[in-house]
Amino acid sequence: MGNKSIKILDCTLRDGGYVNNWNFGRDNIKNIIHGLDAAGIDFIECGFMRDGQYNPDKSLYEFLSNLISAAPENVHYEKLVAMIDYGEFNIDKLPEKSDNSIFGFRIIFKKNHLTEALDTAQKIQDKGYNIFINPTFINRYTKEEFTDVIKMVNRINPFAFSIVDSMGVMNENDAREMFKLADGILDKNITLCFHSHNNLQLSFPNAMELIKLKSDRNIIIDSSIFGMGRGAGNIKTEFLINYLNEHIKSRYKILPVLALIHNIINKIFEQKPWGYSVPYYLAARSFCHPNYASFLIEKNIPFDIIDKILKQIPENSKTCFDKKLIEKLFNETVQGALTC
């Protein structure tokens, strides 16, 4: 396979935090970072940078010093990254990058914040950090819009650009075409990343399409331990390790990750499980935010009612969870069913 390098970015402490409100506990945060480092994982996403009072039991950090103190002392800091959700963190709090700082930051943003988010990314990059550009809900971009985004990204020349399947709706053909389009336009020195949610159980096959891409471009695949993440979860880090060790080059250690599953992740899963379910499948099929499915799962209603409600969500509300809207649709639909 013609890639220069294929690397893993584990996002358990960030994307997995949607399961438990990022409340992993301070010891578990250190142990997860240590275990992933020991496994040889290339990049470890430690959580969100987020304005607000810092709680050391949560993987949410108000200052970079909070993140540094949350990591074990002997970790390879050049592996560590954090996520910034555009509009949720004041980047003026970030100091200039120093020799003992983290590798960089991932910037996520919705389509309507594209220009402002890229300006923010440039400012962070000017402080010396490596930047990952992560436009969410990539299926909402037309081919022409996606091409324009990549051209704008080229002007910034970040470390990486990510294809983010926020709804988990891409099939293998979608993935192949989007990868080829991005690879053909993106400057060759920019790494191409892939982040996917597993609503249709296609995240891993889609990642394989990227890995098989005949290109000299560096590739990064996002994953999480035991697939921990919002809704149906993500690509499982342990599966990705096994695949890359067998098919590319044996360089990752699986036992530290399995130990984390046994000692930490399984206990979270027992309390708040994640993974495939019919409501998440229905949400993906209707191109809706997975939080709509999460809301309806708690109502314990038949799948045909869930499907009926999801199909009523207006186009402009599908990608951004609107609790008042889904409550209204739920009440109207269920009440209507009772009176029939």
Beta strands, then each sheet from edge to edge (+ up, - down):
strand 1: 6-10
strand 2: 43-49
strand 3: 60-61
strand 4: 80-85
strand 5: 104-109
strand 6: 130-135
strand 7: 160-165
strand 8: 191-196
strand 9: 219-223
sheet 1: 3+ 2+ 1+ 9+ 8+ 7+ 6+ 5+ 4+
end
